[in-house]
């Protein structure tokens, strides 16, 4: 798949929650229709692809390091992420990611639920991001 070139244009994510599941390596194993709608990808394009396909280059690597540290310790991660659509536009989500456990309590993958971020939070996040880039 070709690398997506980010545009400075927001896609406003509204409505129902987007759900995705991954294996332990972060490869997508399930997405719902809303996830496809907001990411701009089809189910076939997403399944068995790294979840980083929607990773926006503006997001500091430390955010992802914190996320993986939290998940690796068996905890639930909550945060706000700027994601990248297939068409290059970006969108903001409030995300909750939780480990999926088998009967023995071993993590077998992860499930994420994303909902639209409130405008106020987006504006604060964009403002703090601009301050760190100046």
VOMITI-313600 format. One record per atom (N, C-alpha, C): residue number from 1; residue in one letter; atom name; z, x, y. Coordinates in Angstrom, 3 decimals. Last residue first. Layout:
<recs>
<k=NUM	r=a	a=CA	Z=Z	X=X	Y=Y> .
...
</recs>
This chain:
<recs>
<k=134	r=x	a=N	Z=18.151	X=7.046	Y=25.280> .
<k=134	r=x	a=CA	Z=17.935	X=7.586	Y=26.637> .
<k=134	r=x	a=C	Z=18.686	X=8.881	Y=26.824> .
<k=133	r=x	a=N	Z=18.871	X=5.983	Y=22.874> .
<k=133	r=x	a=CA	Z=17.571	X=6.671	Y=22.934> .
<k=133	r=x	a=C	Z=17.282	X=7.271	Y=24.306> .
<k=132	r=x	a=N	Z=21.196	X=4.663	Y=23.282> .
<k=132	r=x	a=CA	Z=21.260	X=5.844	Y=22.424> .
<k=132	r=x	a=C	Z=19.955	X=6.625	Y=22.442> .
<k=131	r=x	a=N	Z=20.321	X=2.538	Y=24.884> .
<k=131	r=x	a=CA	Z=21.258	X=3.524	Y=25.444> .
<k=131	r=x	a=C	Z=21.310	X=4.797	Y=24.589> .
<k=130	r=x	a=N	Z=18.801	X=1.065	Y=23.074> .
<k=130	r=x	a=CA	Z=18.120	X=1.704	Y=24.218> .
<k=130	r=x	a=C	Z=19.014	X=2.791	Y=24.816> .
<k=129	r=x	a=N	Z=20.858	X=0.148	Y=21.423> .
<k=129	r=x	a=CA	Z=19.833	X=1.028	Y=20.870> .
<k=129	r=x	a=C	Z=19.100	X=1.767	Y=21.982> .
<k=128	r=x	a=N	Z=22.239	X=-1.523	Y=23.138> .
<k=128	r=x	a=CA	Z=22.926	X=-0.312	Y=22.666> .
<k=128	r=x	a=C	Z=21.919	X=0.673	Y=22.055> .
<k=127	r=x	a=N	Z=20.206	X=-3.463	Y=23.484> .
<k=127	r=x	a=CA	Z=20.738	X=-2.737	Y=24.637> .
<k=127	r=x	a=C	Z=21.419	X=-1.445	Y=24.184> .
<k=126	r=x	a=N	Z=19.896	X=-4.448	Y=20.897> .
<k=126	r=x	a=CA	Z=18.764	X=-3.793	Y=21.557> .
<k=126	r=x	a=C	Z=19.236	X=-2.950	Y=22.738> .
<k=125	r=x	a=N	Z=22.458	X=-5.576	Y=20.552> .
<k=125	r=x	a=CA	Z=22.008	X=-4.499	Y=19.676> .
<k=125	r=x	a=C	Z=20.854	X=-3.730	Y=20.314> .
<k=124	r=x	a=N	Z=22.470	X=-7.581	Y=22.497> .
<k=124	r=x	a=CA	Z=23.476	X=-6.513	Y=22.540> .
<k=124	r=x	a=C	Z=23.018	X=-5.313	Y=21.715> .
<k=123	r=x	a=N	Z=20.327	X=-9.159	Y=21.568> .
<k=123	r=x	a=CA	Z=20.261	X=-8.549	Y=22.897> .
<k=123	r=x	a=C	Z=21.259	X=-7.408	Y=23.029> .
<k=122	r=x	a=N	Z=21.357	X=-9.959	Y=19.080> .
<k=122	r=x	a=CA	Z=20.110	X=-9.178	Y=19.147> .
<k=122	r=x	a=C	Z=20.040	X=-8.440	Y=20.482> .
<k=121	r=x	a=N	Z=23.548	X=-11.472	Y=19.851> .
<k=121	r=x	a=CA	Z=23.758	X=-10.250	Y=19.062> .
<k=121	r=x	a=C	Z=22.527	X=-9.348	Y=19.114> .
<k=120	r=x	a=N	Z=22.238	X=-13.585	Y=21.180> .
<k=120	r=x	a=CA	Z=23.213	X=-12.761	Y=21.900> .
<k=120	r=x	a=C	Z=23.413	X=-11.431	Y=21.167> .
<k=119	r=x	a=N	Z=20.721	X=-14.768	Y=19.123> .
<k=119	r=x	a=CA	Z=20.049	X=-14.077	Y=20.232> .
<k=119	r=x	a=C	Z=21.004	X=-13.132	Y=20.964> .
<k=118	r=x	a=N	Z=21.911	X=-14.251	Y=15.754> .
<k=118	r=x	a=CA	Z=22.013	X=-14.946	Y=17.048> .
<k=118	r=x	a=C	Z=21.385	X=-14.112	Y=18.170> .
<k=117	r=x	a=N	Z=19.599	X=-13.696	Y=13.105> .
<k=117	r=x	a=CA	Z=20.657	X=-13.168	Y=13.965> .
<k=117	r=x	a=C	Z=20.709	X=-13.979	Y=15.255> .
<k=116	r=x	a=N	Z=18.937	X=-15.759	Y=10.287> .
<k=116	r=x	a=CA	Z=18.564	X=-15.320	Y=11.630> .
<k=116	r=x	a=C	Z=19.775	X=-14.800	Y=12.400> .
<k=115	r=x	a=N	Z=20.043	X=-14.253	Y=7.195> .
<k=115	r=x	a=CA	Z=19.848	X=-15.413	Y=8.068> .
<k=115	r=x	a=C	Z=19.482	X=-14.900	Y=9.450> .
<k=114	r=x	a=N	Z=19.880	X=-13.163	Y=3.850> .
<k=114	r=x	a=CA	Z=19.642	X=-12.901	Y=5.271> .
<k=114	r=x	a=C	Z=19.453	X=-14.207	Y=6.013> .
<k=113	r=x	a=N	Z=21.355	X=-11.828	Y=1.098> .
<k=113	r=x	a=CA	Z=21.096	X=-13.100	Y=1.761> .
<k=113	r=x	a=C	Z=21.010	X=-12.798	Y=3.254> .
<k=112	r=x	a=N	Z=20.769	X=-9.906	Y=-1.803> .
<k=112	r=x	a=CA	Z=20.965	X=-9.987	Y=-0.350> .
<k=112	r=x	a=C	Z=20.569	X=-11.368	Y=0.148> .
<k=111	r=x	a=N	Z=22.093	X=-8.365	Y=-4.641> .
<k=111	r=x	a=CA	Z=21.496	X=-9.566	Y=-4.071> .
<k=111	r=x	a=C	Z=21.787	X=-9.575	Y=-2.577> .
<k=110	r=x	a=N	Z=21.530	X=-5.728	Y=-6.995> .
<k=110	r=x	a=CA	Z=22.098	X=-6.225	Y=-5.736> .
<k=110	r=x	a=C	Z=21.362	X=-7.489	Y=-5.308> .
<k=109	r=x	a=N	Z=22.527	X=-4.563	Y=-10.267> .
<k=109	r=x	a=CA	Z=21.582	X=-4.718	Y=-9.165> .
<k=109	r=x	a=C	Z=22.311	X=-5.250	Y=-7.948> .
<k=108	r=x	a=N	Z=24.554	X=-4.167	Y=-11.979> .
<k=108	r=x	a=CA	Z=23.204	X=-4.147	Y=-12.551> .
<k=108	r=x	a=C	Z=22.121	X=-4.255	Y=-11.478> .
<k=107	r=x	a=N	Z=27.747	X=-2.825	Y=-12.310> .
<k=107	r=x	a=CA	Z=26.713	X=-3.252	Y=-11.364> .
<k=107	r=x	a=C	Z=25.341	X=-3.094	Y=-12.013> .
<k=106	r=x	a=N	Z=29.979	X=-4.064	Y=-14.754> .
<k=106	r=x	a=CA	Z=29.098	X=-2.986	Y=-14.304> .
<k=106	r=x	a=C	Z=28.035	X=-3.550	Y=-13.365> .
<k=105	r=x	a=N	Z=31.508	X=-5.959	Y=-15.962> .
<k=105	r=x	a=CA	Z=31.871	X=-5.568	Y=-14.609> .
<k=105	r=x	a=C	Z=31.047	X=-4.422	Y=-14.059> .
<k=104	r=x	a=N	Z=30.620	X=-6.916	Y=-18.307> .
<k=104	r=x	a=CA	Z=31.579	X=-5.808	Y=-18.384> .
<k=104	r=x	a=C	Z=32.027	X=-5.322	Y=-17.010> .
<k=103	r=x	a=N	Z=28.714	X=-8.757	Y=-17.614> .
<k=103	r=x	a=CA	Z=29.962	X=-9.246	Y=-18.217> .
<k=103	r=x	a=C	Z=31.035	X=-8.170	Y=-18.296> .
<k=102	r=x	a=N	Z=27.463	X=-7.349	Y=-14.470> .
<k=102	r=x	a=CA	Z=27.290	X=-7.908	Y=-15.812> .
<k=102	r=x	a=C	Z=28.666	X=-8.322	Y=-16.362> .
<k=101	r=x	a=N	Z=27.049	X=-8.107	Y=-10.982> .
<k=101	r=x	a=CA	Z=27.804	X=-7.506	Y=-12.071> .
<k=101	r=x	a=C	Z=27.479	X=-8.161	Y=-13.410> .
<k=100	r=x	a=N	Z=25.501	X=-7.170	Y=-8.083> .
<k=100	r=x	a=CA	Z=25.400	X=-8.124	Y=-9.192> .
<k=100	r=x	a=C	Z=26.056	X=-7.441	Y=-10.384> .
<k=99	r=x	a=N	Z=26.892	X=-6.576	Y=-4.838> .
<k=99	r=x	a=CA	Z=26.517	X=-6.098	Y=-6.166> .
<k=99	r=x	a=C	Z=26.427	X=-7.268	Y=-7.146> .
<k=98	r=x	a=N	Z=25.465	X=-8.001	Y=-1.869> .
<k=98	r=x	a=CA	Z=26.552	X=-7.906	Y=-2.842> .
<k=98	r=x	a=C	Z=26.036	X=-7.336	Y=-4.156> .
<k=97	r=x	a=N	Z=24.924	X=-8.245	Y=1.551> .
<k=97	r=x	a=CA	Z=24.428	X=-7.705	Y=0.282> .
<k=97	r=x	a=C	Z=25.621	X=-7.526	Y=-0.645> .
<k=96	r=x	a=N	Z=23.950	X=-10.083	Y=4.256> .
<k=96	r=x	a=CA	Z=25.071	X=-9.834	Y=3.362> .
<k=96	r=x	a=C	Z=24.484	X=-9.395	Y=2.031> .
<k=95	r=x	a=N	Z=22.738	X=-9.891	Y=7.594> .
<k=95	r=x	a=CA	Z=22.548	X=-9.727	Y=6.162> .
<k=95	r=x	a=C	Z=23.871	X=-9.521	Y=5.442> .
<k=94	r=x	a=N	Z=20.950	X=-11.176	Y=10.136> .
<k=94	r=x	a=CA	Z=22.329	X=-10.942	Y=9.720> .
<k=94	r=x	a=C	Z=22.267	X=-10.955	Y=8.207> .
<k=93	r=x	a=N	Z=17.913	X=-9.726	Y=11.334> .
<k=93	r=x	a=CA	Z=18.651	X=-10.567	Y=10.401> .
<k=93	r=x	a=C	Z=20.113	X=-10.181	Y=10.365> .
<k=92	r=x	a=N	Z=14.965	X=-9.610	Y=13.296> .
<k=92	r=x	a=CA	Z=16.391	X=-9.302	Y=13.158> .
<k=92	r=x	a=C	Z=17.039	X=-10.260	Y=12.171> .
<k=91	r=x	a=N	Z=11.712	X=-8.146	Y=13.028> .
<k=91	r=x	a=CA	Z=12.592	X=-9.313	Y=13.043> .
<k=91	r=x	a=C	Z=14.012	X=-8.863	Y=12.759> .
<k=90	r=x	a=N	Z=8.528	X=-6.931	Y=14.285> .
<k=90	r=x	a=CA	Z=9.887	X=-6.760	Y=13.776> .
<k=90	r=x	a=C	Z=10.635	X=-8.082	Y=13.804> .
<k=89	r=x	a=N	Z=5.088	X=-6.456	Y=13.256> .
<k=89	r=x	a=CA	Z=6.119	X=-7.029	Y=14.123> .
<k=89	r=x	a=C	Z=7.495	X=-6.807	Y=13.489> .
<k=88	r=x	a=N	Z=3.432	X=-5.519	Y=11.254> .
<k=88	r=x	a=CA	Z=3.934	X=-4.569	Y=12.230> .
<k=88	r=x	a=C	Z=4.965	X=-5.123	Y=13.200> .
<k=87	r=x	a=N	Z=2.746	X=-7.172	Y=9.194> .
<k=87	r=x	a=CA	Z=1.816	X=-7.128	Y=10.342> .
<k=87	r=x	a=C	Z=2.301	X=-6.203	Y=11.465> .
<k=86	r=x	a=N	Z=4.939	X=-6.958	Y=7.503> .
<k=86	r=x	a=CA	Z=3.670	X=-6.385	Y=7.071> .
<k=86	r=x	a=C	Z=2.693	X=-6.238	Y=8.238> .
<k=85	r=x	a=N	Z=7.886	X=-6.268	Y=9.511> .
<k=85	r=x	a=CA	Z=6.969	X=-7.143	Y=8.784> .
<k=85	r=x	a=C	Z=5.692	X=-6.390	Y=8.399> .
<k=84	r=x	a=N	Z=10.956	X=-4.675	Y=9.422> .
<k=84	r=x	a=CA	Z=9.542	X=-4.526	Y=9.755> .
<k=84	r=x	a=C	Z=8.686	X=-5.427	Y=8.869> .
<k=83	r=x	a=N	Z=14.212	X=-5.405	Y=10.879> .
<k=83	r=x	a=CA	Z=13.274	X=-5.185	Y=9.779> .
<k=83	r=x	a=C	Z=11.835	X=-5.196	Y=10.264> .
<k=82	r=x	a=N	Z=17.362	X=-4.645	Y=11.848> .
<k=82	r=x	a=CA	Z=16.016	X=-4.839	Y=12.393> .
<k=82	r=x	a=C	Z=15.063	X=-4.471	Y=11.257> .
<k=81	r=x	a=N	Z=20.396	X=-6.157	Y=10.788> .
<k=81	r=x	a=CA	Z=19.308	X=-5.205	Y=10.600> .
<k=81	r=x	a=C	Z=18.041	X=-5.631	Y=11.327> .
<k=80	r=x	a=N	Z=23.839	X=-6.273	Y=10.596> .
<k=80	r=x	a=CA	Z=22.675	X=-6.798	Y=11.300> .
<k=80	r=x	a=C	Z=21.583	X=-5.737	Y=11.205> .
<k=79	r=x	a=N	Z=26.044	X=-6.860	Y=7.780> .
<k=79	r=x	a=CA	Z=25.551	X=-6.177	Y=8.959> .
<k=79	r=x	a=C	Z=24.383	X=-6.908	Y=9.585> .
<k=78	r=x	a=N	Z=28.049	X=-6.239	Y=4.975> .
<k=78	r=x	a=CA	Z=27.633	X=-7.204	Y=5.993> .
<k=78	r=x	a=C	Z=27.154	X=-6.433	Y=7.210> .
<k=77	r=x	a=N	Z=28.410	X=-5.620	Y=1.542> .
<k=77	r=x	a=CA	Z=28.007	X=-5.091	Y=2.846> .
<k=77	r=x	a=C	Z=27.567	X=-6.241	Y=3.739> .
<k=76	r=x	a=N	Z=31.041	X=-5.604	Y=-0.781> .
<k=76	r=x	a=CA	Z=29.974	X=-6.381	Y=-0.153> .
<k=76	r=x	a=C	Z=29.686	X=-5.777	Y=1.225> .
<k=75	r=x	a=N	Z=31.721	X=-2.869	Y=-3.099> .
<k=75	r=x	a=CA	Z=32.048	X=-3.800	Y=-2.019> .
<k=75	r=x	a=C	Z=30.805	X=-4.532	Y=-1.517> .
<k=74	r=x	a=N	Z=31.271	X=-0.829	Y=-4.837> .
<k=74	r=x	a=CA	Z=31.480	X=-2.166	Y=-5.392> .
<k=74	r=x	a=C	Z=31.816	X=-3.227	Y=-4.367> .
<k=73	r=x	a=N	Z=30.543	X=1.519	Y=-3.795> .
<k=73	r=x	a=CA	Z=31.969	X=1.385	Y=-4.079> .
<k=73	r=x	a=C	Z=32.307	X=-0.009	Y=-4.617> .
<k=72	r=x	a=N	Z=27.907	X=1.100	Y=-3.261> .
<k=72	r=x	a=CA	Z=28.235	X=1.988	Y=-4.378> .
<k=72	r=x	a=C	Z=29.707	X=1.908	Y=-4.760> .
<k=71	r=x	a=N	Z=28.074	X=-0.431	Y=-0.912> .
<k=71	r=x	a=CA	Z=27.623	X=-1.049	Y=-2.164> .
<k=71	r=x	a=C	Z=28.002	X=-0.215	Y=-3.379> .
<k=70	r=x	a=N	Z=28.984	X=1.565	Y=0.905> .
<k=70	r=x	a=CA	Z=29.734	X=0.323	Y=0.698> .
<k=70	r=x	a=C	Z=29.375	X=-0.304	Y=-0.644> .
<k=69	r=x	a=N	Z=26.897	X=3.391	Y=0.717> .
<k=69	r=x	a=CA	Z=28.271	X=3.821	Y=0.409> .
<k=69	r=x	a=C	Z=29.134	X=2.600	Y=0.092> .
<k=68	r=x	a=N	Z=24.747	X=1.867	Y=1.600> .
<k=68	r=x	a=CA	Z=24.775	X=2.329	Y=0.212> .
<k=68	r=x	a=C	Z=26.163	X=2.799	Y=-0.208> .
<k=67	r=x	a=N	Z=25.567	X=1.423	Y=4.310> .
<k=67	r=x	a=CA	Z=25.268	X=0.315	Y=3.410> .
<k=67	r=x	a=C	Z=25.403	X=0.754	Y=1.952> .
<k=66	r=x	a=N	Z=25.733	X=4.023	Y=5.315> .
<k=66	r=x	a=CA	Z=26.942	X=3.193	Y=5.260> .
<k=66	r=x	a=C	Z=26.748	X=2.043	Y=4.273> .
<k=65	r=x	a=N	Z=23.015	X=4.662	Y=5.112> .
<k=65	r=x	a=CA	Z=24.003	X=5.456	Y=4.387> .
<k=65	r=x	a=C	Z=25.305	X=4.679	Y=4.236> .
<k=64	r=x	a=N	Z=21.897	X=2.840	Y=6.882> .
<k=64	r=x	a=CA	Z=21.584	X=2.725	Y=5.460> .
<k=64	r=x	a=C	Z=22.555	X=3.530	Y=4.602> .
<k=63	r=x	a=N	Z=23.002	X=3.831	Y=9.257> .
<k=63	r=x	a=CA	Z=23.221	X=2.427	Y=8.887> .
<k=63	r=x	a=C	Z=22.988	X=2.257	Y=7.383> .
<k=62	r=x	a=N	Z=21.995	X=6.400	Y=9.424> .
<k=62	r=x	a=CA	Z=23.433	X=6.225	Y=9.179> .
<k=62	r=x	a=C	Z=23.767	X=4.794	Y=8.770> .
<k=61	r=x	a=N	Z=19.372	X=6.106	Y=10.243> .
<k=61	r=x	a=CA	Z=19.628	X=6.379	Y=8.822> .
<k=61	r=x	a=C	Z=21.097	X=6.183	Y=8.466> .
<k=60	r=x	a=N	Z=18.800	X=3.505	Y=12.571> .
<k=60	r=x	a=CA	Z=19.374	X=4.824	Y=12.299> .
<k=60	r=x	a=C	Z=19.684	X=4.957	Y=10.800> .
<k=59	r=x	a=N	Z=15.833	X=1.805	Y=12.995> .
<k=59	r=x	a=CA	Z=17.192	X=1.715	Y=12.457> .
<k=59	r=x	a=C	Z=17.659	X=3.112	Y=12.039> .
<k=58	r=x	a=N	Z=13.198	X=2.179	Y=13.669> .
<k=58	r=x	a=CA	Z=14.186	X=2.219	Y=14.747> .
<k=58	r=x	a=C	Z=15.623	X=2.229	Y=14.240> .
<k=57	r=x	a=N	Z=11.630	X=1.760	Y=11.393> .
<k=57	r=x	a=CA	Z=11.971	X=3.138	Y=11.762> .
<k=57	r=x	a=C	Z=12.977	X=3.252	Y=12.911> .
<k=56	r=x	a=N	Z=12.704	X=-0.762	Y=9.146> .
<k=56	r=x	a=CA	Z=12.131	X=-0.449	Y=10.455> .
<k=56	r=x	a=C	Z=12.553	X=0.957	Y=10.869> .
<k=55	r=x	a=N	Z=11.891	X=-1.655	Y=5.902> .
<k=55	r=x	a=CA	Z=12.764	X=-0.794	Y=6.722> .
<k=55	r=x	a=C	Z=12.056	X=-0.438	Y=8.034> .
<k=54	r=x	a=N	Z=10.466	X=-2.978	Y=4.047> .
<k=54	r=x	a=CA	Z=10.720	X=-3.690	Y=5.304> .
<k=54	r=x	a=C	Z=11.621	X=-2.893	Y=6.246> .
<k=53	r=x	a=N	Z=10.402	X=-1.208	Y=1.961> .
<k=53	r=x	a=CA	Z=9.101	X=-1.636	Y=2.499> .
<k=53	r=x	a=C	Z=9.289	X=-2.349	Y=3.842> .
<k=52	r=x	a=N	Z=12.815	X=-0.822	Y=0.795> .
<k=52	r=x	a=CA	Z=12.587	X=-0.103	Y=2.058> .
<k=52	r=x	a=C	Z=11.213	X=-0.414	Y=2.660> .
<k=51	r=x	a=N	Z=12.773	X=-1.910	Y=-1.640> .
<k=51	r=x	a=CA	Z=13.187	X=-2.794	Y=-0.550> .
<k=51	r=x	a=C	Z=12.964	X=-2.129	Y=0.807> .
<k=50	r=x	a=N	Z=9.943	X=-0.917	Y=-3.531> .
<k=50	r=x	a=CA	Z=11.210	X=-0.561	Y=-2.895> .
<k=50	r=x	a=C	Z=11.507	X=-1.514	Y=-1.736> .
<k=49	r=x	a=N	Z=8.597	X=-3.277	Y=-5.840> .
<k=49	r=x	a=CA	Z=8.403	X=-2.396	Y=-4.688> .
<k=49	r=x	a=C	Z=9.779	X=-2.089	Y=-4.090> .
<k=48	r=x	a=N	Z=8.823	X=-5.255	Y=-7.725> .
<k=48	r=x	a=CA	Z=8.770	X=-3.856	Y=-8.196> .
<k=48	r=x	a=C	Z=8.458	X=-2.851	Y=-7.093> .
<k=47	r=x	a=N	Z=7.411	X=-7.619	Y=-5.529> .
<k=47	r=x	a=CA	Z=8.080	X=-7.366	Y=-6.810> .
<k=47	r=x	a=C	Z=7.770	X=-5.951	Y=-7.288> .
<k=46	r=x	a=N	Z=5.663	X=-7.672	Y=-3.255> .
<k=46	r=x	a=CA	Z=7.058	X=-7.262	Y=-3.141> .
<k=46	r=x	a=C	Z=7.715	X=-6.880	Y=-4.471> .
<k=45	r=x	a=N	Z=3.158	X=-8.618	Y=-3.857> .
<k=45	r=x	a=CA	Z=3.248	X=-7.358	Y=-3.118> .
<k=45	r=x	a=C	Z=4.675	X=-6.803	Y=-3.111> .
<k=44	r=x	a=N	Z=3.806	X=-11.049	Y=-5.081> .
<k=44	r=x	a=CA	Z=3.180	X=-9.981	Y=-5.876> .
<k=44	r=x	a=C	Z=3.248	X=-8.623	Y=-5.182> .
<k=43	r=x	a=N	Z=4.744	X=-12.508	Y=-2.871> .
<k=43	r=x	a=CA	Z=5.654	X=-12.163	Y=-3.971> .
<k=43	r=x	a=C	Z=5.087	X=-11.002	Y=-4.773> .
<k=42	r=x	a=N	Z=3.387	X=-11.088	Y=0.163> .
<k=42	r=x	a=CA	Z=3.380	X=-12.045	Y=-0.941> .
<k=42	r=x	a=C	Z=4.399	X=-11.604	Y=-1.992> .
<k=41	r=x	a=N	Z=4.805	X=-10.523	Y=3.457> .
<k=41	r=x	a=CA	Z=4.262	X=-10.063	Y=2.174> .
<k=41	r=x	a=C	Z=4.257	X=-11.196	Y=1.161> .
<k=40	r=x	a=N	Z=6.144	X=-11.308	Y=5.690> .
<k=40	r=x	a=CA	Z=4.689	X=-11.292	Y=5.765> .
<k=40	r=x	a=C	Z=4.016	X=-10.816	Y=4.482> .
<k=39	r=x	a=N	Z=8.834	X=-11.689	Y=5.966> .
<k=39	r=x	a=CA	Z=8.370	X=-10.302	Y=5.811> .
<k=39	r=x	a=C	Z=6.848	X=-10.189	Y=5.936> .
<k=38	r=x	a=N	Z=9.092	X=-14.450	Y=6.165> .
<k=38	r=x	a=CA	Z=9.520	X=-13.625	Y=7.297> .
<k=38	r=x	a=C	Z=9.040	X=-12.179	Y=7.190> .
<k=37	r=x	a=N	Z=7.883	X=-15.334	Y=3.707> .
<k=37	r=x	a=CA	Z=7.441	X=-15.840	Y=5.011> .
<k=37	r=x	a=C	Z=7.830	X=-14.886	Y=6.142> .
<k=36	r=x	a=N	Z=9.411	X=-14.033	Y=1.743> .
<k=36	r=x	a=CA	Z=7.976	X=-13.755	Y=1.876> .
<k=36	r=x	a=C	Z=7.471	X=-14.170	Y=3.254> .
<k=35	r=x	a=N	Z=11.860	X=-15.273	Y=2.223> .
<k=35	r=x	a=CA	Z=11.753	X=-13.818	Y=2.347> .
<k=35	r=x	a=C	Z=10.290	X=-13.428	Y=2.525> .
<k=34	r=x	a=N	Z=11.178	X=-17.904	Y=1.618> .
<k=34	r=x	a=CA	Z=11.540	X=-17.568	Y=3.002> .
<k=34	r=x	a=C	Z=11.451	X=-16.064	Y=3.221> .
<k=33	r=x	a=N	Z=10.812	X=-17.834	Y=-1.159> .
<k=33	r=x	a=CA	Z=9.661	X=-18.067	Y=-0.272> .
<k=33	r=x	a=C	Z=9.951	X=-17.662	Y=1.171> .
<k=32	r=x	a=N	Z=12.778	X=-15.070	Y=-2.505> .
<k=32	r=x	a=CA	Z=12.447	X=-16.481	Y=-2.337> .
<k=32	r=x	a=C	Z=11.295	X=-16.621	Y=-1.334> .
<k=31	r=x	a=N	Z=12.422	X=-12.444	Y=-4.911> .
<k=31	r=x	a=CA	Z=12.458	X=-12.887	Y=-3.513> .
<k=31	r=x	a=C	Z=12.193	X=-14.387	Y=-3.479> .
<k=30	r=x	a=N	Z=13.364	X=-9.944	Y=-7.243> .
<k=30	r=x	a=CA	Z=13.240	X=-11.362	Y=-6.917> .
<k=30	r=x	a=C	Z=13.236	X=-11.527	Y=-5.405> .
<k=29	r=x	a=N	Z=13.329	X=-7.223	Y=-7.391> .
<k=29	r=x	a=CA	Z=13.124	X=-7.949	Y=-8.651> .
<k=29	r=x	a=C	Z=12.960	X=-9.454	Y=-8.432> .
<k=28	r=x	a=N	Z=12.645	X=-4.239	Y=-5.671> .
<k=28	r=x	a=CA	Z=12.759	X=-5.699	Y=-5.606> .
<k=28	r=x	a=C	Z=12.428	X=-6.336	Y=-6.958> .
<k=27	r=x	a=N	Z=14.617	X=-1.381	Y=-6.003> .
<k=27	r=x	a=CA	Z=13.304	X=-2.001	Y=-6.224> .
<k=27	r=x	a=C	Z=13.477	X=-3.506	Y=-6.351> .
<k=26	r=x	a=N	Z=17.023	X=-0.066	Y=-5.835> .
<k=26	r=x	a=CA	Z=16.538	X=-0.733	Y=-4.635> .
<k=26	r=x	a=C	Z=15.142	X=-1.310	Y=-4.766> .
<k=25	r=x	a=N	Z=18.086	X=0.904	Y=-8.133> .
<k=25	r=x	a=CA	Z=17.355	X=1.863	Y=-7.300> .
<k=25	r=x	a=C	Z=16.800	X=1.240	Y=-6.025> .
<k=24	r=x	a=N	Z=19.139	X=-1.297	Y=-9.436> .
<k=24	r=x	a=CA	Z=20.060	X=-0.289	Y=-8.902> .
<k=24	r=x	a=C	Z=19.383	X=0.719	Y=-7.983> .
<k=23	r=x	a=N	Z=16.993	X=-3.962	Y=-8.240> .
<k=23	r=x	a=CA	Z=17.653	X=-3.216	Y=-9.301> .
<k=23	r=x	a=C	Z=18.548	X=-2.166	Y=-8.646> .
<k=22	r=x	a=N	Z=17.512	X=-6.801	Y=-6.044> .
<k=22	r=x	a=CA	Z=16.939	X=-5.513	Y=-6.413> .
<k=22	r=x	a=C	Z=17.636	X=-4.962	Y=-7.649> .
<k=21	r=x	a=N	Z=16.620	X=-9.865	Y=-4.468> .
<k=21	r=x	a=CA	Z=17.425	X=-9.143	Y=-5.446> .
<k=21	r=x	a=C	Z=16.706	X=-7.847	Y=-5.764> .
<k=20	r=x	a=N	Z=16.826	X=-11.942	Y=-1.549> .
<k=20	r=x	a=CA	Z=16.141	X=-10.951	Y=-2.382> .
<k=20	r=x	a=C	Z=17.143	X=-10.333	Y=-3.348> .
<k=19	r=x	a=N	Z=16.337	X=-14.664	Y=0.613> .
<k=19	r=x	a=CA	Z=17.093	X=-14.077	Y=-0.493> .
<k=19	r=x	a=C	Z=16.220	X=-13.069	Y=-1.216> .
<k=18	r=x	a=N	Z=16.834	X=-16.123	Y=3.738> .
<k=18	r=x	a=CA	Z=15.932	X=-15.326	Y=2.908> .
<k=18	r=x	a=C	Z=16.787	X=-14.635	Y=1.854> .
<k=17	r=x	a=N	Z=17.723	X=-19.449	Y=4.746> .
<k=17	r=x	a=CA	Z=18.043	X=-18.058	Y=4.441> .
<k=17	r=x	a=C	Z=16.968	X=-17.425	Y=3.559> .
<k=16	r=x	a=N	Z=15.856	X=-21.506	Y=7.147> .
<k=16	r=x	a=CA	Z=16.598	X=-21.222	Y=5.919> .
<k=16	r=x	a=C	Z=16.831	X=-19.735	Y=5.709> .
<k=15	r=x	a=N	Z=15.423	X=-20.886	Y=10.652> .
<k=15	r=x	a=CA	Z=15.504	X=-21.767	Y=9.499> .
<k=15	r=x	a=C	Z=16.340	X=-21.246	Y=8.349> .
<k=14	r=x	a=N	Z=13.587	X=-18.035	Y=11.910> .
<k=14	r=x	a=CA	Z=14.351	X=-19.275	Y=12.065> .
<k=14	r=x	a=C	Z=14.461	X=-19.987	Y=10.725> .
<k=13	r=x	a=N	Z=12.741	X=-15.162	Y=13.503> .
<k=13	r=x	a=CA	Z=13.137	X=-15.669	Y=12.182> .
<k=13	r=x	a=C	Z=14.038	X=-16.874	Y=12.396> .
<k=12	r=x	a=N	Z=10.213	X=-14.185	Y=15.457> .
<k=12	r=x	a=CA	Z=11.475	X=-14.902	Y=15.499> .
<k=12	r=x	a=C	Z=11.700	X=-15.596	Y=14.158> .
<k=11	r=x	a=N	Z=9.040	X=-11.028	Y=15.766> .
<k=11	r=x	a=CA	Z=8.804	X=-12.244	Y=14.995> .
<k=11	r=x	a=C	Z=10.147	X=-12.954	Y=14.965> .
<k=10	r=x	a=N	Z=8.284	X=-9.053	Y=18.621> .
<k=10	r=x	a=CA	Z=9.259	X=-9.674	Y=17.733> .
<k=10	r=x	a=C	Z=8.690	X=-10.900	Y=17.030> .
<k=9	r=x	a=N	Z=6.651	X=-6.063	Y=19.097> .
<k=9	r=x	a=CA	Z=6.510	X=-7.519	Y=19.186> .
<k=9	r=x	a=C	Z=7.431	X=-8.153	Y=18.156> .
<k=8	r=x	a=N	Z=5.622	X=-3.374	Y=19.108> .
<k=8	r=x	a=CA	Z=6.757	X=-3.791	Y=19.922> .
<k=8	r=x	a=C	Z=6.656	X=-5.295	Y=20.188> .
<k=7	r=x	a=N	Z=4.842	X=-2.549	Y=15.749> .
<k=7	r=x	a=CA	Z=4.424	X=-3.050	Y=17.060> .
<k=7	r=x	a=C	Z=5.693	X=-3.423	Y=17.823> .
<k=6	r=x	a=N	Z=4.517	X=0.035	Y=13.282> .
<k=6	r=x	a=CA	Z=5.331	X=-0.910	Y=14.050> .
<k=6	r=x	a=C	Z=4.705	X=-1.269	Y=15.395> .
<k=5	r=x	a=N	Z=2.272	X=0.129	Y=10.717> .
<k=5	r=x	a=CA	Z=2.509	X=0.698	Y=12.039> .
<k=5	r=x	a=C	Z=3.297	X=-0.325	Y=12.852> .
<k=4	r=x	a=N	Z=2.792	X=0.606	Y=7.288> .
<k=4	r=x	a=CA	Z=2.725	X=-0.338	Y=8.396> .
<k=4	r=x	a=C	Z=3.067	X=0.379	Y=9.701> .
<k=3	r=x	a=N	Z=0.779	X=2.300	Y=4.965> .
<k=3	r=x	a=CA	Z=1.979	X=2.338	Y=5.796> .
<k=3	r=x	a=C	Z=1.779	X=1.419	Y=6.997> .
<k=2	r=x	a=N	Z=-0.755	X=0.508	Y=2.242> .
<k=2	r=x	a=CA	Z=-0.838	X=1.288	Y=3.479> .
<k=2	r=x	a=C	Z=0.470	X=1.215	Y=4.257> .
<k=1	r=x	a=N	Z=0.000	X=0.835	Y=-1.170> .
<k=1	r=x	a=CA	Z=0.000	X=0.000	Y=0.000> .
<k=1	r=x	a=C	Z=0.000	X=0.888	Y=1.243> .
</recs>
